[in-house]
Amino acid sequence: MKILVKTTLLLALNLILLFTSCQKEKLDIDGLPIASKEGKNTFGCLINGNAFVTKWYGFPPKSGVSCSYGYIDYNISQDQCFRVSGYNAKNNAYKDASVRIYINKIDIQEGVTYKLQNQKDNGAYAEYDISYNNASISSIGELTIARFDITNSIASGTFWFDTVNDKGEKVEIRKGRFDAKML
């Protein structure tokens, strides 16, 4: 009887390890998620050369990625807004860091590259923030939409941008990529 219990426990442990290892996110040489277009809820970039990969450390565990597309009511008119963001509560190099990208009042199309500027009202812009204190808005950059599938609620793309933090230091966001399910 003891052998049967031990064998059952060992088999259950192996199955748990097998399933959890299969769900691990695959990373490239820079430590970033592999680029994909399947709605895997991945988001990563290099912040001043350090890998930033999103993760939410709460219960239940989440990916740390948020993506939405819809209408925002500005008094009388309604305008489209796309937003994708990544957050990591325990990133080694950048604790409580987040990177957010917005496209306001512009039709979104696959294969199009949008200039990330430093204005929030009309156009595309990005923000980098630590602990949601003083978000640094992009001064220059680009966002390329690789997939924008409303039917399946999937958005994926690549991005890069420069900004200046609250200490006046230049922050370089490079090799950014996301593959998200839109809310």
C-alpha positions as a Markdown table, in Angstrom:
| # | Residue | x | y | z |
|---|---|---|---|---|
| 1 | Met | 0.0 | 0.0 | 0.0 |
| 2 | Lys | 2.8 | 2.4 | 0.9 |
| 3 | Ile | 4.4 | 1.8 | -2.5 |
| 4 | Leu | 1.2 | 2.6 | -4.3 |
| 5 | Val | 0.8 | 5.9 | -2.4 |
| 6 | Lys | 4.4 | 6.9 | -3.1 |
| 7 | Thr | 4.1 | 6.0 | -6.8 |
| 8 | Thr | 0.8 | 8.0 | -7.0 |
| 9 | Leu | 2.4 | 11.0 | -5.3 |
| 10 | Leu | 5.5 | 10.8 | -7.5 |
| 11 | Leu | 3.4 | 10.5 | -10.7 |
| 12 | Ala | 1.2 | 13.5 | -9.6 |
| 13 | Leu | 4.3 | 15.6 | -8.9 |
| 14 | Asn | 5.8 | 14.8 | -12.3 |
| 15 | Leu | 2.5 | 15.7 | -14.0 |
| 16 | Ile | 2.4 | 19.1 | -12.2 |
| 17 | Leu | 6.0 | 19.8 | -13.2 |
| 18 | Leu | 5.3 | 18.8 | -16.7 |
| 19 | Phe | 2.3 | 21.1 | -17.1 |
| 20 | Thr | 3.9 | 24.1 | -15.4 |
| 21 | Ser | 7.1 | 23.8 | -17.4 |
| 22 | Cys | 5.1 | 23.7 | -20.6 |
| 23 | Gln | 3.4 | 27.0 | -19.7 |
| 24 | Lys | 6.6 | 28.9 | -19.0 |
| 25 | Glu | 7.1 | 31.9 | -21.2 |
| 26 | Lys | 9.8 | 31.4 | -23.9 |
| 27 | Leu | 12.4 | 34.2 | -23.8 |
| 28 | Asp | 14.9 | 35.3 | -26.5 |
| 29 | Ile | 18.6 | 36.0 | -26.0 |
| 30 | Asp | 17.9 | 39.4 | -24.5 |
| 31 | Gly | 15.5 | 37.9 | -21.9 |
| 32 | Leu | 12.4 | 39.2 | -23.7 |
| 33 | Pro | 9.3 | 37.2 | -24.7 |
| 34 | Ile | 9.5 | 35.7 | -28.2 |
| 35 | Ala | 7.6 | 37.8 | -30.7 |
| 36 | Ser | 4.2 | 36.3 | -31.5 |
| 37 | Lys | 0.8 | 37.2 | -32.8 |
| 38 | Glu | -1.5 | 34.8 | -31.0 |
| 39 | Gly | -2.8 | 36.7 | -28.0 |
| 40 | Lys | -0.4 | 35.2 | -25.5 |
| 41 | Asn | -0.5 | 38.2 | -23.2 |
| 42 | Thr | 3.2 | 38.9 | -23.3 |
| 43 | Phe | 4.9 | 42.3 | -23.1 |
| 44 | Gly | 8.6 | 43.1 | -22.8 |
| 45 | Cys | 11.3 | 45.6 | -23.7 |
| 46 | Leu | 14.8 | 46.7 | -22.8 |
| 47 | Ile | 14.9 | 49.7 | -20.5 |
| 48 | Asn | 18.4 | 51.2 | -20.7 |
| 49 | Gly | 19.6 | 47.8 | -21.8 |
| 50 | Asn | 18.0 | 45.8 | -18.9 |
| 51 | Ala | 15.2 | 43.3 | -19.7 |
| 52 | Phe | 11.8 | 44.3 | -18.6 |
| 53 | Val | 9.2 | 41.5 | -18.7 |
| 54 | Thr | 5.8 | 42.0 | -17.2 |
| 55 | Lys | 4.4 | 40.0 | -14.3 |
| 56 | Trp | 1.7 | 40.5 | -11.8 |
| 57 | Tyr | 2.5 | 39.2 | -8.3 |
| 58 | Gly | -1.0 | 38.9 | -6.8 |
| 59 | Phe | -3.7 | 36.4 | -6.5 |
| 60 | Pro | -4.7 | 35.1 | -8.9 |
| 61 | Pro | -1.4 | 35.4 | -10.8 |
| 62 | Lys | -1.7 | 37.4 | -14.0 |
| 63 | Ser | 0.5 | 38.3 | -17.0 |
| 64 | Gly | 0.9 | 42.0 | -16.1 |
| 65 | Val | -0.4 | 42.9 | -19.5 |
| 66 | Ser | -3.4 | 45.1 | -20.2 |
| 67 | Cys | -4.8 | 45.9 | -23.7 |
| 68 | Ser | -8.0 | 47.6 | -24.7 |
| 69 | Tyr | -9.6 | 49.2 | -27.7 |
| 70 | Gly | -12.7 | 51.2 | -27.7 |
| 71 | Tyr | -14.4 | 54.6 | -27.5 |
| 72 | Ile | -13.7 | 57.4 | -25.0 |
| 73 | Asp | -16.4 | 60.0 | -24.6 |
| 74 | Tyr | -14.8 | 63.5 | -24.7 |
| 75 | Asn | -17.9 | 65.6 | -23.9 |
| 76 | Ile | -19.8 | 65.5 | -27.2 |
| 77 | Ser | -17.8 | 63.3 | -29.6 |
| 78 | Gln | -16.6 | 59.8 | -29.1 |
| 79 | Asp | -13.1 | 58.9 | -30.2 |
| 80 | Gln | -11.3 | 55.6 | -30.6 |
| 81 | Cys | -8.5 | 54.8 | -28.2 |
| 82 | Phe | -6.1 | 51.9 | -28.2 |
| 83 | Arg | -4.0 | 51.2 | -25.1 |
| 84 | Val | -1.5 | 48.4 | -24.2 |
| 85 | Ser | 0.5 | 48.4 | -21.0 |
| 86 | Gly | 2.9 | 46.2 | -19.2 |
| 87 | Tyr | 3.6 | 46.2 | -15.4 |
| 88 | Asn | 6.0 | 44.4 | -13.2 |
| 89 | Ala | 5.7 | 44.6 | -9.4 |
| 90 | Lys | 9.0 | 42.9 | -8.7 |
| 91 | Asn | 11.3 | 43.4 | -11.7 |
| 92 | Asn | 14.9 | 43.2 | -10.6 |
| 93 | Ala | 16.2 | 46.4 | -12.3 |
| 94 | Tyr | 13.0 | 48.4 | -12.3 |
| 95 | Lys | 10.6 | 47.6 | -9.4 |
| 96 | Asp | 7.0 | 48.7 | -9.9 |
| 97 | Ala | 7.8 | 49.8 | -13.4 |
| 98 | Ser | 5.2 | 50.2 | -16.2 |
| 99 | Val | 5.3 | 51.0 | -19.9 |
| 100 | Arg | 2.1 | 52.2 | -21.5 |
| 101 | Ile | 1.4 | 53.0 | -25.2 |
| 102 | Tyr | -1.6 | 54.8 | -26.5 |
| 103 | Ile | -3.1 | 55.6 | -29.9 |
| 104 | Asn | -5.9 | 58.3 | -29.7 |
| 105 | Lys | -8.2 | 59.4 | -32.5 |
| 106 | Ile | -6.4 | 57.4 | -35.2 |
| 107 | Asp | -7.7 | 54.4 | -37.1 |
| 108 | Ile | -5.5 | 51.4 | -36.4 |
| 109 | Gln | -4.2 | 49.2 | -39.2 |
| 110 | Glu | -2.0 | 46.2 | -39.3 |
| 111 | Gly | 1.5 | 46.7 | -40.8 |
| 112 | Val | 1.4 | 50.5 | -40.1 |
| 113 | Thr | 4.1 | 52.2 | -38.1 |
| 114 | Tyr | 2.9 | 55.1 | -35.9 |
| 115 | Lys | 5.2 | 57.8 | -34.7 |
| 116 | Leu | 5.2 | 58.1 | -30.9 |
| 117 | Gln | 5.2 | 61.8 | -29.9 |
| 118 | Asn | 5.0 | 63.8 | -26.7 |
| 119 | Gln | 1.4 | 64.8 | -27.0 |
| 120 | Lys | -1.6 | 63.1 | -25.4 |
| 121 | Asp | -4.6 | 64.6 | -27.2 |
| 122 | Asn | -4.2 | 63.5 | -30.8 |
| 123 | Gly | -1.9 | 60.8 | -32.0 |
| 124 | Ala | 0.2 | 58.1 | -30.5 |
| 125 | Tyr | 2.4 | 58.4 | -27.5 |
| 126 | Ala | 4.1 | 56.2 | -24.8 |
| 127 | Glu | 4.8 | 56.5 | -21.1 |
| 128 | Tyr | 7.3 | 55.0 | -18.8 |
| 129 | Asp | 6.8 | 55.1 | -15.1 |
| 130 | Ile | 8.1 | 53.7 | -11.8 |
| 131 | Ser | 5.5 | 53.3 | -9.0 |
| 132 | Tyr | 3.0 | 55.5 | -10.9 |
| 133 | Asn | 4.7 | 58.6 | -9.7 |
| 134 | Asn | 5.6 | 61.0 | -12.6 |
| 135 | Ala | 5.0 | 59.3 | -15.9 |
| 136 | Ser | 7.6 | 60.2 | -18.5 |
| 137 | Ile | 6.0 | 60.8 | -21.9 |
| 138 | Ser | 7.8 | 59.7 | -25.1 |
| 139 | Ser | 9.8 | 62.3 | -26.9 |
| 140 | Ile | 10.4 | 60.2 | -30.0 |
| 141 | Gly | 9.7 | 56.6 | -30.9 |
| 142 | Glu | 7.7 | 54.2 | -33.1 |
| 143 | Leu | 5.0 | 51.6 | -32.7 |
| 144 | Thr | 4.4 | 49.1 | -35.4 |
| 145 | Ile | 1.1 | 47.1 | -35.3 |
| 146 | Ala | 1.8 | 43.5 | -36.5 |
| 147 | Arg | -1.7 | 42.2 | -35.8 |
| 148 | Phe | -4.9 | 44.0 | -35.0 |
| 149 | Asp | -7.7 | 41.5 | -35.0 |
| 150 | Ile | -11.0 | 42.9 | -33.6 |
| 151 | Thr | -12.9 | 39.6 | -34.2 |
| 152 | Asn | -10.5 | 37.6 | -32.1 |
| 153 | Ser | -9.6 | 40.5 | -29.7 |
| 154 | Ile | -5.8 | 40.2 | -30.5 |
| 155 | Ala | -3.3 | 43.0 | -30.8 |
| 156 | Ser | 0.5 | 42.5 | -31.3 |
| 157 | Gly | 3.3 | 44.7 | -32.3 |
| 158 | Thr | 6.7 | 46.2 | -31.7 |
| 159 | Phe | 7.9 | 49.5 | -30.3 |
| 160 | Trp | 10.7 | 51.7 | -29.1 |
| 161 | Phe | 10.9 | 55.2 | -27.6 |
| 162 | Asp | 13.0 | 57.7 | -25.7 |
| 163 | Thr | 11.9 | 59.7 | -22.8 |
| 164 | Val | 13.4 | 61.6 | -19.8 |
| 165 | Asn | 12.7 | 60.5 | -16.2 |
| 166 | Asp | 11.9 | 62.8 | -13.3 |
| 167 | Lys | 15.6 | 63.2 | -12.6 |
| 168 | Gly | 16.2 | 64.6 | -16.1 |
| 169 | Glu | 18.0 | 61.4 | -17.2 |
| 170 | Lys | 17.4 | 59.9 | -20.7 |
| 171 | Val | 15.6 | 56.6 | -20.7 |
| 172 | Glu | 15.9 | 54.4 | -23.7 |
| 173 | Ile | 13.1 | 51.8 | -24.3 |
| 174 | Arg | 14.2 | 49.4 | -27.0 |
| 175 | Lys | 13.2 | 46.1 | -28.7 |
| 176 | Gly | 9.7 | 46.4 | -27.2 |
| 177 | Arg | 7.1 | 43.8 | -28.2 |
| 178 | Phe | 3.6 | 42.8 | -27.1 |
| 179 | Asp | 1.1 | 40.1 | -28.0 |
| 180 | Ala | -2.2 | 40.7 | -26.1 |
| 181 | Lys | -5.8 | 39.8 | -25.8 |
| 182 | Met | -7.8 | 43.0 | -25.9 |
| 183 | Leu | -10.5 | 43.6 | -23.3 |
